[in-house]
Amino acid sequence: MRKLIVIAAVVAAGAASVPLWTAARAPDQRPRPVPGEAAAYAYLCDNAKDEGPHDECAHWFVATSGGRTWQLTDAVERGYVDLTADGRYLAYQRAGDGRLVVRDLVGGTVRAVQEAAPGVDGDRLAYRPMLLGKGRWLYVDYVAGWAGVDEPSSFVVDVATGRTVWRLPRDSWLNRLDDDGSRLMVEDDKSFSVIDASGTTTRPLPARLRAVEATGALTPDGTGQAAQVVSRNFPAGGADIRPARLVTIDTGTGKALHDVRLSLPLKDGASMCDVSRWASSREVLLRCGTAELFHEITFRVDTRTGHYTKAGETRPPRSHLFELVWAAD
């Protein structure tokens, strides 16, 4: 089973507020792309008067760094999107042909992934994209959506060519891709693997990280270590999923290097955390959700002692949100 991952990020303060779109509009009346402006975030609105698949909240809105808003009407309805940290590149599944595309919001170009989504009974499976390496690479996962239908293997695409350069083992997910695309690290429920041109090296996960309490994903630093959060009581139906421990392993041997107790100031039991990225050779950024939808707190944590400092906090930029993606790390 794929481990749950909290997906959101810390963004610089001062993001512009955007209007609440509730009244249905004809497609040609909806706000169009703003040329040359990077995105600050993208969102799906939550309309209590949703009248079906063609209502205004069926498509993503993009809020630009300049404070304007436009709607992504050429994407599949209620699909998945992703933004690079600088907000320049936007990935989504295109309506009509179902291709996954990457749009350069500043330059205006659109590049399509060559691999087409497989279908079931005439319906295409949905893509879940993640942009990597400042938009150079695209990690692609599938969302089956039908009972009894297995998700195809995930893969990595070179955005410049649209070609698939890596295909992950079935039932695994990506932990890290080197900037030049030459090596990747993947994980499943029991092990992790480092894959490059010379072959695949697989190591078992330490017992603590094979437990269901291990939330998020193993996050490597690229120099031989990786960290993951262990929650307090994840199997209890979400009774208390706050972080209990932070485990760091040696990616060469698979052995645990450090296992520290966490005492973060999170009062709500629904505050699940995961490792966002490494901040230094011994510190990671933990990204933690709260009971408030799209409200997150980020902590900088020492992997050897568990000592922490608050690194940031993000609140939703507007009300009535169904999905939200920030352009940030």
Secondary structure, DSSP 8 states (H G I E B T S, - for coil): ------------S---------S---GGGS----TT--EEEEEEE--TT--STTSGGGS-EEEETTS-EEE-TTB-TT--EEE-TTS-EEEEEBTTT--EEEEETTT--EEE-SS---EETTEE-EEEEEEEGGGTEEEEEEE--STT------EEEETTTTEEEEE--TT-EEEEE-TTSS-EEEE-SSEEEEEETTEEEEEE--HHHHSTTEEEEEEE-SSSEEEEEEEEEGGGTTSEEEEEEEEEEETTT--EEEEEE------STT--EEEEEESSSSEEEEEEE-SSTT-EEEEEEETTT--EEEEEEE--SSSSEEEEEES--
